[in-house]
Amino acid sequence: MFPIEYFIGLILIGICAGFASGLLGVGGGFLIVPLQYFLLKYIGVSPDLAILISFGTSLAIIIPTSISGAYRHTRTMDNILKPGIRLGIFGIIGGALGGFVASVLPSRVLEIIFGLLLLFITVNNIVNINKEREEAKIPFNWISIGIIGLLVGFSSGLLGVGGGVFLIAILTALLGFSMIEAIGTSSIFISLTAVGGFLSYMISGWGVSTFPYSIGYVSIINFILIACFSVPMASLGAKMAHKVPQKKLKIIFSVLVLYMALKMLGILP
Protein backbone atom coordinates (compact mmCIF):
# COMPACT_ATOMS: atom_id res chain seq x y z
CA MET A 1 0.00 0.00 0.00
CA PHE A 2 2.88 2.39 0.82
CA PRO A 3 5.94 2.94 -1.43
CA ILE A 4 9.31 1.70 -0.14
CA GLU A 5 10.65 5.25 0.12
CA TYR A 6 7.92 5.98 2.68
CA PHE A 7 9.31 3.33 5.05
CA ILE A 8 12.88 4.53 4.46
CA GLY A 9 11.74 8.06 5.27
CA LEU A 10 10.17 6.93 8.56
CA ILE A 11 13.39 5.17 9.60
CA LEU A 12 15.46 8.29 8.85
CA ILE A 13 13.02 10.42 10.85
CA GLY A 14 13.45 8.08 13.81
CA ILE A 15 17.25 8.26 13.69
CA CYS A 16 17.40 12.08 13.38
CA ALA A 17 14.57 12.90 15.80
CA GLY A 18 15.77 10.43 18.42
CA PHE A 19 19.31 11.77 18.48
CA ALA A 20 18.05 15.38 18.59
CA SER A 21 15.67 14.47 21.41
CA GLY A 22 18.40 13.15 23.67
CA LEU A 23 20.96 15.78 22.71
CA LEU A 24 18.67 18.81 23.02
CA GLY A 25 15.90 17.63 25.38
CA VAL A 26 13.16 18.54 22.92
CA GLY A 27 11.30 15.27 22.39
CA GLY A 28 12.05 15.38 18.68
CA GLY A 29 8.56 16.60 17.79
CA PHE A 30 9.88 19.68 16.02
CA LEU A 31 11.45 17.25 13.53
CA ILE A 32 8.91 14.41 13.66
CA VAL A 33 5.92 16.67 12.91
CA PRO A 34 7.11 18.53 9.77
CA LEU A 35 9.03 15.57 8.32
CA GLN A 36 6.08 13.22 8.82
CA TYR A 37 3.77 15.86 7.35
CA PHE A 38 5.86 16.27 4.20
CA LEU A 39 6.19 12.47 3.87
CA LEU A 40 2.43 11.93 4.22
CA LYS A 41 1.67 14.60 1.63
CA TYR A 42 4.22 12.93 -0.67
CA ILE A 43 2.17 9.70 -0.69
CA GLY A 44 -1.04 11.62 -1.40
CA VAL A 45 -2.61 12.18 2.03
CA SER A 46 -4.68 15.40 2.21
CA PRO A 47 -3.00 18.26 4.15
CA ASP A 48 -5.79 18.47 6.76
CA LEU A 49 -5.51 14.76 7.62
CA ALA A 50 -1.70 14.70 7.24
CA ILE A 51 -1.14 17.46 9.80
CA LEU A 52 -3.37 15.80 12.43
CA ILE A 53 -1.75 12.38 11.91
CA SER A 54 1.67 14.04 12.20
CA PHE A 55 0.69 15.71 15.48
CA GLY A 56 -0.99 12.68 17.06
CA THR A 57 1.65 10.15 16.01
CA SER A 58 4.46 12.49 17.01
CA LEU A 59 3.13 12.70 20.58
CA ALA A 60 2.88 8.89 20.79
CA ILE A 61 6.51 8.55 19.61
CA ILE A 62 7.71 11.25 22.00
CA ILE A 63 6.66 9.26 25.08
CA PRO A 64 9.15 6.34 24.80
CA THR A 65 11.76 8.51 23.08
CA SER A 66 11.86 11.16 25.82
CA ILE A 67 11.78 8.55 28.59
CA SER A 68 14.92 7.04 27.07
CA GLY A 69 16.67 10.42 27.04
CA ALA A 70 15.38 11.39 30.51
CA TYR A 71 16.72 8.17 32.05
CA ARG A 72 20.19 8.91 30.71
CA HIS A 73 20.08 12.53 31.98
CA THR A 74 18.93 11.53 35.50
CA ARG A 75 21.92 9.22 35.82
CA THR A 76 24.16 12.30 35.56
CA MET A 77 21.99 14.97 37.26
CA ASP A 78 19.94 14.22 40.39
CA ASN A 79 18.39 17.70 40.67
CA ILE A 80 16.15 17.59 37.59
CA LEU A 81 13.64 14.88 38.52
CA LYS A 82 11.47 16.89 40.94
CA PRO A 83 11.01 20.06 38.78
CA GLY A 84 10.46 17.91 35.67
CA ILE A 85 7.67 15.88 37.31
CA ARG A 86 6.00 18.94 38.87
CA LEU A 87 5.89 20.74 35.52
CA GLY A 88 4.79 17.56 33.78
CA ILE A 89 1.72 17.09 36.01
CA PHE A 90 0.28 20.38 34.73
CA GLY A 91 1.62 19.66 31.26
CA ILE A 92 -0.56 16.54 30.93
CA ILE A 93 -3.71 18.66 31.47
CA GLY A 94 -2.56 21.36 29.03
CA GLY A 95 -1.54 18.75 26.45
CA ALA A 96 -5.00 17.14 26.47
CA LEU A 97 -6.72 20.52 26.01
CA GLY A 98 -4.37 21.51 23.17
CA GLY A 99 -4.97 18.25 21.32
CA PHE A 100 -8.74 18.70 21.28
CA VAL A 101 -8.43 22.32 20.09
CA ALA A 102 -6.09 21.30 17.23
CA SER A 103 -8.65 18.84 15.82
CA VAL A 104 -11.01 21.71 14.91
CA LEU A 105 -8.48 24.17 13.44
CA PRO A 106 -7.48 24.34 9.70
CA SER A 107 -4.10 22.78 8.86
CA ARG A 108 -2.61 26.01 7.46
CA VAL A 109 -3.40 27.88 10.67
CA LEU A 110 -1.57 25.20 12.66
CA GLU A 111 1.41 25.32 10.29
CA ILE A 112 1.72 29.11 10.71
CA ILE A 113 1.37 28.95 14.50
CA PHE A 114 3.99 26.21 14.67
CA GLY A 115 6.38 28.14 12.41
CA LEU A 116 6.04 31.43 14.28
CA LEU A 117 6.63 29.82 17.67
CA LEU A 118 9.75 28.08 16.40
CA LEU A 119 10.95 31.38 14.93
CA PHE A 120 10.49 33.10 18.30
CA ILE A 121 12.49 30.38 20.04
CA THR A 122 15.32 30.71 17.51
CA VAL A 123 15.58 34.47 18.05
CA ASN A 124 15.62 33.99 21.85
CA ASN A 125 18.48 31.49 21.59
CA ILE A 126 20.53 33.70 19.26
CA VAL A 127 20.15 36.70 21.60
CA ASN A 128 21.36 34.64 24.57
CA ILE A 129 23.90 32.51 22.71
CA ASN A 130 26.89 33.57 24.86
CA LYS A 131 25.18 33.29 28.24
CA GLU A 132 25.99 30.15 30.21
CA ARG A 133 23.31 30.89 32.79
CA GLU A 134 20.96 33.86 33.26
CA GLU A 135 19.65 35.15 36.57
CA ALA A 136 16.19 33.92 37.52
CA LYS A 137 13.60 36.60 36.71
CA ILE A 138 10.66 34.80 38.33
CA PRO A 139 10.56 32.41 41.31
CA PHE A 140 10.19 28.66 40.70
CA ASN A 141 7.11 28.00 42.86
CA TRP A 142 3.77 26.23 42.43
CA ILE A 143 2.19 29.29 40.76
CA SER A 144 4.88 29.60 38.08
CA ILE A 145 5.03 25.79 37.76
CA GLY A 146 1.27 25.62 37.14
CA ILE A 147 1.17 28.47 34.61
CA ILE A 148 4.25 27.31 32.68
CA GLY A 149 3.20 23.65 32.77
CA LEU A 150 -0.32 24.38 31.47
CA LEU A 151 0.81 26.80 28.73
CA VAL A 152 3.68 24.66 27.45
CA GLY A 153 1.49 21.57 27.73
CA PHE A 154 -1.25 23.28 25.70
CA SER A 155 1.24 24.20 22.97
CA SER A 156 2.49 20.62 23.06
CA GLY A 157 -0.97 19.16 22.41
CA LEU A 158 -1.90 21.87 19.91
CA LEU A 159 1.23 21.43 17.79
CA GLY A 160 2.10 17.76 18.33
CA VAL A 161 5.46 18.45 19.93
CA GLY A 162 6.73 17.55 23.39
CA GLY A 163 6.98 21.23 24.28
CA GLY A 164 10.70 21.00 24.99
CA VAL A 165 11.59 23.75 22.52
CA PHE A 166 9.34 26.13 24.48
CA LEU A 167 10.18 24.89 27.97
CA ILE A 168 13.96 25.08 27.48
CA ALA A 169 13.65 28.72 26.36
CA ILE A 170 11.54 29.55 29.46
CA LEU A 171 13.76 27.66 31.92
CA THR A 172 16.97 29.28 30.66
CA ALA A 173 15.62 32.81 30.03
CA LEU A 174 13.26 33.25 33.01
CA LEU A 175 14.06 30.67 35.69
CA GLY A 176 17.87 30.69 35.72
CA PHE A 177 18.47 27.09 34.61
CA SER A 178 21.68 26.27 32.78
CA MET A 179 21.26 24.81 29.28
CA ILE A 180 22.10 21.25 30.35
CA GLU A 181 19.78 21.45 33.39
CA ALA A 182 16.98 22.75 31.17
CA ILE A 183 17.55 19.94 28.66
CA GLY A 184 17.38 17.27 31.38
CA THR A 185 14.30 18.77 33.06
CA SER A 186 12.61 19.13 29.68
CA SER A 187 13.17 15.45 28.88
CA ILE A 188 11.24 14.45 32.00
CA PHE A 189 8.51 17.04 31.41
CA ILE A 190 7.77 16.04 27.82
CA SER A 191 7.60 12.32 28.59
CA LEU A 192 4.61 13.18 30.82
CA THR A 193 3.05 16.00 28.79
CA ALA A 194 2.93 13.99 25.57
CA VAL A 195 0.56 11.50 27.24
CA GLY A 196 -2.27 14.05 27.50
CA GLY A 197 -1.91 15.19 23.89
CA PHE A 198 -1.55 11.66 22.55
CA LEU A 199 -4.79 10.52 24.22
CA SER A 200 -6.73 13.53 22.92
CA TYR A 201 -5.64 12.88 19.30
CA MET A 202 -6.51 9.22 19.63
CA ILE A 203 -10.00 10.05 20.95
CA SER A 204 -10.78 13.01 18.65
CA GLY A 205 -9.80 11.02 15.55
CA TRP A 206 -11.72 7.88 16.54
CA GLY A 207 -14.05 6.97 13.66
CA VAL A 208 -12.95 10.10 11.76
CA SER A 209 -9.43 9.32 10.51
CA THR A 210 -9.34 7.46 7.20
CA PHE A 211 -5.61 6.67 7.31
CA PRO A 212 -4.87 2.90 7.15
CA TYR A 213 -3.69 1.09 10.31
CA SER A 214 -4.34 3.98 12.67
CA ILE A 215 -6.07 4.51 16.01
CA GLY A 216 -7.70 7.90 15.74
CA TYR A 217 -5.03 10.27 14.45
CA VAL A 218 -2.18 7.97 15.58
CA SER A 219 -0.59 5.89 12.80
CA ILE A 220 0.53 2.48 14.10
CA ILE A 221 3.01 1.95 11.22
CA ASN A 222 4.60 5.38 11.69
CA PHE A 223 4.77 4.91 15.45
CA ILE A 224 6.47 1.51 15.33
CA LEU A 225 9.04 2.34 12.65
CA ILE A 226 10.04 5.76 14.01
CA ALA A 227 10.06 4.69 17.69
CA CYS A 228 12.21 1.61 17.02
CA PHE A 229 15.02 3.91 15.91
CA SER A 230 14.30 7.05 17.96
CA VAL A 231 14.41 5.36 21.39
CA PRO A 232 18.00 4.01 21.20
CA MET A 233 19.18 7.16 19.41
CA ALA A 234 17.73 9.33 22.21
CA SER A 235 19.87 7.53 24.76
CA LEU A 236 22.95 8.11 22.60
CA GLY A 237 22.06 11.78 22.12
CA ALA A 238 21.60 12.32 25.87
CA LYS A 239 25.02 10.80 26.52
CA MET A 240 26.57 13.16 23.96
CA ALA A 241 24.83 16.23 25.49
CA HIS A 242 27.05 16.02 28.57
CA LYS A 243 30.20 16.10 26.43
CA VAL A 244 29.30 19.06 24.19
CA PRO A 245 29.90 22.69 25.35
CA GLN A 246 26.64 24.55 26.13
CA LYS A 247 27.29 27.24 23.52
CA LYS A 248 27.57 24.60 20.81
CA LEU A 249 24.35 22.98 22.05
CA LYS A 250 22.59 26.33 21.69
CA ILE A 251 23.96 26.83 18.17
CA ILE A 252 22.88 23.34 17.04
CA PHE A 253 19.47 23.84 18.67
CA SER A 254 18.97 27.25 17.02
CA VAL A 255 19.97 26.12 13.51
CA LEU A 256 17.63 23.11 13.56
CA VAL A 257 14.69 25.07 14.92
CA LEU A 258 15.21 27.94 12.45
CA TYR A 259 15.22 25.56 9.49
CA MET A 260 11.97 23.91 10.59
CA ALA A 261 10.37 27.31 11.28
CA LEU A 262 11.10 28.56 7.76
CA LYS A 263 9.92 25.24 6.31
CA MET A 264 6.58 25.34 8.12
CA LEU A 265 6.02 28.99 7.19
CA GLY A 266 6.55 28.14 3.52
CA ILE A 267 9.63 30.37 3.17
CA LEU A 268 11.78 27.36 2.28
CA PRO A 269 10.54 24.81 -0.30
Sine and cosine of phi, psi and omega as CSV:
sin_phi,cos_phi,sin_psi,cos_psi,sin_omega,cos_omega
0.00,0.00,-0.63,0.78,0.00,-1.00
-0.96,-0.27,0.61,-0.80,0.05,-1.00
-0.93,0.37,0.42,-0.91,-0.06,-1.00
-0.87,0.49,-0.55,0.83,-0.01,-1.00
-0.92,0.40,-0.38,0.92,0.05,-1.00
-0.91,0.41,-0.72,0.70,0.00,-1.00
-0.92,0.39,-0.62,0.78,0.05,-1.00
-0.89,0.46,-0.67,0.74,0.02,-1.00
-0.87,0.49,-0.67,0.75,0.01,-1.00
-0.90,0.44,-0.65,0.76,0.02,-1.00
-0.90,0.44,-0.68,0.73,0.01,-1.00
-0.91,0.42,-0.61,0.79,0.06,-1.00
-0.88,0.48,-0.70,0.72,0.00,-1.00
-0.87,0.49,-0.69,0.72,-0.02,-1.00
-0.90,0.43,-0.76,0.64,-0.05,-1.00
-0.93,0.37,-0.74,0.68,-0.06,-1.00
-0.92,0.38,-0.62,0.78,0.00,-1.00
-0.90,0.44,-0.72,0.69,0.00,-1.00
-0.90,0.44,-0.68,0.73,0.02,-1.00
-0.90,0.44,-0.60,0.80,0.01,-1.00
-0.87,0.49,-0.78,0.63,0.00,-1.00
-0.93,0.36,-0.64,0.77,-0.04,-1.00
-0.93,0.36,-0.66,0.75,-0.15,-0.99
-0.93,-0.37,-0.08,1.00,0.04,-1.00
0.92,0.40,0.55,0.84,-0.11,-0.99
-0.93,-0.38,0.06,1.00,0.02,-1.00
0.99,0.16,-0.39,0.92,0.01,-1.00
1.00,0.07,-0.05,1.00,-0.04,-1.00
-0.88,0.47,-0.53,0.85,-0.02,-1.00
-0.92,0.39,-0.30,0.95,0.13,-0.99
-0.99,-0.16,-0.68,0.73,-0.06,-1.00
-0.88,0.47,-0.66,0.75,-0.05,-1.00
-0.90,0.43,-0.87,0.50,-0.06,-1.00
-0.91,0.42,-0.62,0.78,-0.02,-1.00
-0.93,0.37,-0.64,0.77,0.09,-1.00
-0.89,0.46,-0.67,0.74,-0.02,-1.00
-0.87,0.50,-0.75,0.66,0.00,-1.00
-0.91,0.42,-0.60,0.80,0.00,-1.00
-0.93,0.38,-0.66,0.75,0.02,-1.00
-0.91,0.41,-0.66,0.75,0.04,-1.00
-0.91,0.42,-0.54,0.84,0.01,-1.00
-0.88,0.48,-0.59,0.81,-0.01,-1.00
-1.00,-0.02,0.14,0.99,0.14,-0.99
0.99,-0.16,0.17,0.98,0.04,-1.00
-0.97,0.24,0.66,-0.75,-0.02,-1.00
-0.90,0.44,0.55,-0.83,-0.04,-1.00
-0.83,0.56,-0.66,0.75,-0.03,-1.00
-0.88,0.47,-0.67,0.74,0.01,-1.00
-0.97,0.24,-0.63,0.78,-0.03,-1.00
-0.87,0.49,-0.66,0.75,-0.05,-1.00
-0.93,0.37,-0.62,0.79,-0.01,-1.00
-0.95,0.31,-0.62,0.78,0.07,-1.00
-0.90,0.43,-0.65,0.76,0.02,-1.00
-0.88,0.48,-0.69,0.72,0.01,-1.00
-0.91,0.41,-0.80,0.60,-0.06,-1.00
-0.89,0.46,-0.71,0.70,-0.02,-1.00
-0.93,0.37,-0.61,0.80,0.03,-1.00
-0.85,0.53,-0.71,0.71,-0.01,-1.00
-0.90,0.43,-0.61,0.79,0.04,-1.00
-0.90,0.43,-0.66,0.75,-0.01,-1.00
-0.93,0.36,-0.58,0.82,-0.06,-1.00
-0.89,0.46,-0.53,0.85,-0.07,-1.00
-0.86,0.51,-0.86,0.51,0.01,-1.00
-0.94,0.35,-0.52,0.85,-0.02,-1.00
-0.91,0.42,-0.73,0.68,-0.04,-1.00
-0.95,0.32,-0.53,0.85,0.07,-1.00
-0.88,0.47,-0.66,0.75,0.03,-1.00
-0.87,0.50,-0.72,0.69,0.02,-1.00
-0.93,0.37,-0.65,0.76,-0.03,-1.00
-0.89,0.46,-0.65,0.76,0.01,-1.00
-0.86,0.51,-0.68,0.73,0.00,-1.00
-0.91,0.41,-0.65,0.76,-0.01,-1.00
-0.92,0.40,-0.65,0.76,-0.04,-1.00
-0.93,0.37,-0.35,0.94,0.05,-1.00
-0.95,0.31,-0.36,0.93,-0.02,-1.00
-0.97,-0.24,-0.53,0.85,-0.03,-1.00
-0.82,-0.58,0.84,-0.54,-0.02,-1.00
-0.99,-0.12,0.03,1.00,-0.06,-1.00
-0.98,-0.21,0.13,0.99,-0.08,-1.00
-0.97,-0.24,-0.25,0.97,-0.10,-0.99
-0.92,0.40,-0.74,0.67,-0.07,-1.00
-0.90,0.44,-0.78,0.63,0.03,-1.00
-0.90,0.44,-0.57,0.82,0.01,-1.00
-0.90,0.44,-0.69,0.72,0.00,-1.00
-0.93,0.37,-0.67,0.74,-0.01,-1.00
-0.88,0.48,-0.71,0.70,0.05,-1.00
-0.91,0.42,-0.62,0.78,-0.05,-1.00
-0.91,0.41,-0.52,0.85,0.02,-1.00
-0.86,0.51,-0.72,0.70,0.04,-1.00
-0.96,0.27,-0.50,0.87,0.01,-1.00
-0.90,0.44,-0.57,0.82,0.03,-1.00
-0.87,0.49,-0.69,0.72,-0.01,-1.00
-0.91,0.42,-0.74,0.68,0.01,-1.00
-0.89,0.46,-0.63,0.78,0.00,-1.00
-0.89,0.46,-0.65,0.76,0.01,-1.00
-0.91,0.42,-0.68,0.73,0.01,-1.00
-0.90,0.44,-0.69,0.72,-0.01,-1.00
-0.89,0.46,-0.61,0.79,0.00,-1.00
-0.90,0.43,-0.65,0.76,0.01,-1.00
-0.93,0.36,-0.61,0.79,0.02,-1.00
-0.91,0.41,-0.65,0.76,-0.03,-1.00
-0.88,0.48,-0.53,0.85,-0.07,-1.00
-0.93,0.36,-0.21,0.98,-0.01,-1.00
-0.92,-0.39,0.04,1.00,0.00,-1.00
-0.99,-0.16,0.54,-0.84,0.05,-1.00
-0.89,0.45,0.52,-0.85,-0.06,-1.00
-0.87,0.50,-0.64,0.77,-0.05,-1.00
-0.91,0.41,-0.58,0.82,0.05,-1.00
-0.89,0.45,-0.69,0.73,0.02,-1.00
-0.91,0.42,-0.64,0.77,0.04,-1.00
-0.87,0.50,-0.72,0.70,-0.04,-1.00
-0.91,0.41,-0.70,0.71,0.03,-1.00
-0.86,0.52,-0.73,0.68,-0.01,-1.00
-0.87,0.50,-0.72,0.69,-0.01,-1.00
-0.90,0.45,-0.68,0.73,-0.02,-1.00
-0.92,0.39,-0.64,0.77,0.03,-1.00
-0.91,0.41,-0.65,0.76,0.05,-1.00
-0.91,0.41,-0.60,0.80,0.03,-1.00
-0.90,0.44,-0.67,0.74,0.04,-1.00
-0.87,0.49,-0.68,0.73,-0.01,-1.00
-0.90,0.43,-0.63,0.78,0.02,-1.00
-0.88,0.47,-0.73,0.69,-0.01,-1.00
-0.87,0.49,-0.69,0.73,-0.01,-1.00
-0.87,0.49,-0.65,0.76,-0.01,-1.00
-0.94,0.35,-0.60,0.80,0.01,-1.00
-0.92,0.39,-0.66,0.75,0.01,-1.00
-0.88,0.48,-0.61,0.79,-0.07,-1.00
-0.96,-0.27,0.44,0.90,-0.13,-0.99
-0.89,0.46,-0.52,0.86,-0.08,-1.00
-1.00,-0.09,0.00,1.00,-0.04,-1.00
-1.00,-0.03,0.85,-0.52,0.05,-1.00
-0.94,0.33,-0.69,0.72,-0.01,-1.00
-0.44,-0.90,0.76,-0.65,0.05,-1.00
-0.99,-0.11,0.37,-0.93,0.07,-1.00
-0.94,0.33,0.58,-0.81,0.02,-1.00
-0.92,0.39,0.78,-0.62,0.00,-1.00
-0.99,-0.11,-0.36,0.93,0.07,-1.00
-0.71,-0.70,0.49,-0.87,-0.02,-1.00
-0.96,0.29,0.53,-0.85,0.04,-1.00
-1.00,-0.05,1.00,0.06,0.01,-1.00
-0.79,-0.61,-0.07,-1.00,-0.09,-1.00
-0.90,0.44,-0.48,0.87,0.03,-1.00
-0.93,0.37,-0.78,0.63,0.01,-1.00
-0.92,0.40,-0.59,0.81,0.04,-1.00
-0.88,0.48,-0.71,0.70,-0.01,-1.00
-0.90,0.44,-0.72,0.69,-0.03,-1.00
-0.91,0.42,-0.76,0.65,-0.02,-1.00
-0.90,0.44,-0.71,0.70,-0.01,-1.00
-0.86,0.51,-0.71,0.70,-0.01,-1.00
-0.92,0.40,-0.71,0.70,-0.05,-1.00
-0.92,0.38,-0.72,0.69,0.01,-1.00
-0.93,0.38,-0.61,0.79,0.06,-1.00
-0.88,0.47,-0.66,0.75,0.02,-1.00
-0.88,0.47,-0.71,0.71,0.02,-1.00
-0.90,0.44,-0.55,0.83,0.04,-1.00
-0.88,0.47,-0.77,0.63,0.00,-1.00
-0.92,0.38,-0.62,0.79,-0.03,-1.00
-0.91,0.40,-0.60,0.80,-0.14,-0.99
-0.92,-0.39,0.07,1.00,0.09,-1.00
0.94,0.35,0.39,0.92,0.03,-1.00
-0.91,-0.42,0.27,-0.96,0.00,-1.00
-0.94,0.35,-0.36,0.93,-0.04,-1.00
1.00,-0.09,-0.03,1.00,-0.03,-1.00
-0.87,0.48,-0.61,0.79,0.00,-1.00
-0.88,0.48,-0.55,0.84,0.01,-1.00
-0.99,0.14,-0.69,0.73,-0.07,-1.00
-0.91,0.42,-0.66,0.75,-0.01,-1.00
-0.87,0.49,-0.67,0.75,0.03,-1.00
-0.88,0.47,-0.65,0.76,-0.01,-1.00
-0.94,0.34,-0.71,0.70,-0.04,-1.00
-0.89,0.45,-0.64,0.77,-0.04,-1.00
-0.99,0.17,-0.61,0.79,-0.09,-1.00
-0.99,0.11,-0.55,0.83,-0.12,-0.99
-0.92,-0.38,-0.48,0.88,-0.14,-0.99
-0.94,-0.34,0.05,1.00,0.12,-0.99
0.97,0.23,0.32,0.95,0.06,-1.00
-0.98,0.21,0.56,-0.83,0.16,-0.99
-0.96,0.28,0.23,-0.97,-0.04,-1.00
-0.88,0.48,-0.70,0.72,-0.06,-1.00
-0.94,0.33,-0.57,0.82,0.08,-1.00
-0.91,0.40,-0.65,0.76,0.02,-1.00
-0.91,0.42,-0.64,0.77,0.01,-1.00
-0.89,0.45,-0.72,0.70,0.01,-1.00
-0.90,0.43,-0.72,0.70,0.02,-1.00
-0.89,0.46,-0.66,0.75,0.01,-1.00
-0.88,0.47,-0.63,0.77,0.00,-1.00
-0.86,0.51,-0.66,0.76,0.03,-1.00
-0.93,0.35,-0.72,0.70,-0.02,-1.00
-0.84,0.55,-0.75,0.66,-0.11,-0.99
-0.95,0.30,-0.42,0.91,0.05,-1.00
-0.92,0.39,-0.44,0.90,0.05,-1.00
-1.00,0.02,-0.72,0.69,-0.06,-1.00
-0.87,0.49,-0.62,0.78,-0.04,-1.00
-0.87,0.49,-0.43,0.90,-0.01,-1.00
-0.88,0.47,-0.73,0.69,-0.01,-1.00
-0.88,0.48,-0.72,0.70,0.00,-1.00
-0.92,0.40,-0.67,0.75,0.01,-1.00
-0.86,0.51,-0.71,0.70,0.00,-1.00
-0.90,0.43,-0.62,0.78,-0.02,-1.00
-0.92,0.39,-0.61,0.79,0.03,-1.00
-0.94,0.33,-0.57,0.82,0.03,-1.00
-0.92,0.39,-0.66,0.75,-0.02,-1.00
-0.96,0.26,-0.73,0.69,-0.06,-1.00
-0.92,0.40,-0.43,0.90,0.00,-1.00
-1.00,-0.09,0.01,1.00,-0.04,-1.00
-0.90,0.44,0.87,-0.50,0.00,-1.00
0.98,0.21,-0.01,1.00,-0.02,-1.00
-0.94,-0.34,-0.70,0.72,-0.02,-1.00
-0.91,0.41,0.72,-0.70,0.01,-1.00
-0.96,-0.26,0.12,0.99,-0.04,-1.00
-0.97,0.25,0.72,-0.70,-0.03,-1.00
-0.88,0.48,0.56,-0.83,0.08,-1.00
0.80,0.60,0.79,0.61,0.02,-1.00
-0.73,-0.68,0.45,-0.90,0.13,-0.99
-0.92,-0.38,0.96,-0.28,-0.14,-0.99
0.89,0.45,-0.78,-0.62,0.03,-1.00
-0.99,-0.12,0.35,0.94,0.01,-1.00
-0.95,-0.32,0.90,-0.43,0.00,-1.00
-0.99,0.14,0.85,-0.52,-0.02,-1.00
-0.92,0.40,-0.68,0.74,-0.01,-1.00
-0.88,0.47,-0.75,0.67,0.01,-1.00
-0.88,0.48,-0.68,0.74,-0.02,-1.00
-0.87,0.49,-0.77,0.63,-0.07,-1.00
-0.89,0.45,-0.75,0.66,-0.07,-1.00
-0.92,0.40,-0.71,0.71,-0.03,-1.00
-0.93,0.36,-0.72,0.70,-0.06,-1.00
-0.90,0.44,-0.58,0.81,0.00,-1.00
-0.85,0.53,-0.50,0.87,-0.01,-1.00
-0.98,-0.20,-0.51,0.86,-0.05,-1.00
-0.96,0.30,-0.57,0.82,-0.05,-1.00
-0.89,0.45,-0.80,0.59,0.03,-1.00
-0.91,0.40,-0.54,0.84,0.00,-1.00
-0.94,0.33,-0.47,0.88,0.04,-1.00
-0.92,0.39,-0.64,0.77,0.03,-1.00
-0.90,0.44,-0.66,0.75,0.03,-1.00
-0.91,0.41,-0.67,0.74,0.01,-1.00
-0.90,0.45,-0.65,0.76,0.02,-1.00
-0.90,0.44,-0.62,0.79,0.04,-1.00
-0.90,0.44,-0.65,0.76,0.01,-1.00
-0.93,0.36,-0.52,0.85,-0.07,-1.00
-0.86,0.52,-0.51,0.86,-0.04,-1.00
-0.99,0.12,-0.04,1.00,0.01,-1.00
-0.94,-0.34,-0.19,0.98,-0.06,-1.00
-0.99,-0.16,0.73,-0.69,0.06,-1.00
-0.83,0.55,0.57,-0.82,-0.09,-1.00
-0.88,0.48,-0.57,0.82,0.01,-1.00
-0.90,0.44,-0.65,0.76,0.02,-1.00
-0.92,0.40,-0.60,0.80,0.06,-1.00
-0.87,0.49,-0.68,0.73,0.01,-1.00
-0.90,0.44,-0.65,0.76,0.00,-1.00
-0.91,0.42,-0.73,0.68,0.02,-1.00
-0.87,0.50,-0.72,0.69,0.01,-1.00
-0.84,0.54,-0.73,0.68,-0.06,-1.00
-0.92,0.40,-0.67,0.74,-0.01,-1.00
-0.89,0.45,-0.71,0.70,-0.01,-1.00
-0.90,0.44,-0.70,0.71,-0.03,-1.00
-0.92,0.38,-0.63,0.77,0.02,-1.00
-0.88,0.47,-0.70,0.71,0.00,-1.00
-0.86,0.51,-0.73,0.69,-0.02,-1.00
-0.92,0.38,-0.56,0.83,0.04,-1.00
-0.89,0.45,-0.74,0.67,-0.01,-1.00
-0.92,0.40,-0.53,0.84,0.02,-1.00
-0.93,0.37,-0.72,0.69,-0.02,-1.00
-0.93,0.37,-0.52,0.85,0.03,-1.00
-0.98,0.20,-0.15,0.99,0.02,-1.00
1.00,0.10,0.16,0.99,0.01,-1.00
-0.96,0.27,-0.60,0.80,0.11,-0.99
-0.98,-0.21,0.58,-0.81,-0.03,-1.00
-0.93,0.36,0.00,0.00,0.00,0.00
